[in-house]
Amino acid sequence: MYLFGHSLHTDSRSLSKPRIRASSVEETSSSFEVTEIITDLKEKWDSLENKSAVFLYGGGAVVGLWLSSVVVGAINSLPLSSRKELATDIEEWKKKISGSDE
């Protein structure tokens, strides 16, 4: 006798290995959406005339993100007292550059 995909036998083998299988309609619809997105991206890529500019902008964005992470990491590695000194030094430089030396 079966109840919800489980055998009602008292055999220890059947109790240790439940046989439950769940499936969803969403799995097929999500795979359809992925293929639709991929085909849409392929069409847009093929319609581009200046593909080298896309690579140039993409590379620039990657370099910019890397550089910003390096700067944040360097500031983060400073002790707190050095950060305060750095902030005061930056404020002094800004005053010197702007010419509003007080």
Steps between C-alpha positions, in 0.01 A plus 500: 500500500632847412420832659642819343774308322614313814464130557316405817703181546690468826813394315796717619633538144186672378490734800859614457458591133187703441394517139374852455520679171389855450480673168394844404367669191717802585818308411402481135377859488823630658710308247283649225564849639876436506506388139284797404740738674801337335350524153405863565856580609642325193276707273605823671869404483473423130331834436787696658733667254776617733579193712849622586349795691297256711818314592679827570226629731466162668875479559502854635219413740687192624821701552303772680339247735835337569667835568223609736524172691876550535451853636229389744715210614799729557292745704339215690840363600599828667457524875222732615736772628680503164166538326428814698842638412438412135166683509661812647781483242244475219310798637825700513582402140153603387546840665843546337370402158189718520705792631287559806789468743377618837 
